[in-house]
Amino acid sequence: MSDLKSKLPDLKELGDMTCKLFKDLKNSVKEIITGYKKKHPTTTEHMHTAKPSPVKKAAPKTTAEKEKPVKKPKAAPKATTTTKK
């Protein structure tokens, strides 16, 4: 059993290895992101800088517009066709 313990890294060594791994991983991810932004500048800029357009409110109706009656179009008279037998 003592041989097995000597082959395993201690906690400090594991911590150092983990730190290096995640540090390298973080740098690699940053490189990938910057490379992607260089290749696709319009797509990423558009997504981050796009602002919703302000909603325009309609002007309130005046009293003259409110009082106008709405005219309905008259229905055309039905054409009657007679068929001869």
Secondary structure in CASP SS format (residue, H / E / C, confidence):
PFRMAT SS
TARGET T0000
AUTHOR 0000-0000-0000
METHOD secondary structure of the structure
MODEL  1
M C 1.00
S H 1.00
D H 1.00
L H 1.00
K H 1.00
S H 1.00
K H 1.00
L C 1.00
P C 1.00
D C 1.00
L H 1.00
K H 1.00
E H 1.00
L H 1.00
G H 1.00
D H 1.00
M H 1.00
T H 1.00
C H 1.00
K H 1.00
L H 1.00
F H 1.00
K H 1.00
D H 1.00
L H 1.00
K H 1.00
N H 1.00
S H 1.00
V H 1.00
K H 1.00
E H 1.00
I H 1.00
I H 1.00
T H 1.00
G H 1.00
Y H 1.00
K H 1.00
K H 1.00
K H 1.00
H C 1.00
P H 1.00
T H 1.00
T H 1.00
T H 1.00
E H 1.00
H H 1.00
M H 1.00
H H 1.00
T H 1.00
A C 1.00
K C 1.00
P C 1.00
S C 1.00
P C 1.00
V C 1.00
K C 1.00
K C 1.00
A C 1.00
A C 1.00
P C 1.00
K C 1.00
T C 1.00
T H 1.00
A H 1.00
E H 1.00
K H 1.00
E H 1.00
K C 1.00
P C 1.00
V C 1.00
K C 1.00
K C 1.00
P C 1.00
K C 1.00
A C 1.00
A C 1.00
P C 1.00
K C 1.00
A C 1.00
T C 1.00
T C 1.00
T C 1.00
T C 1.00
K C 1.00
K C 1.00
END
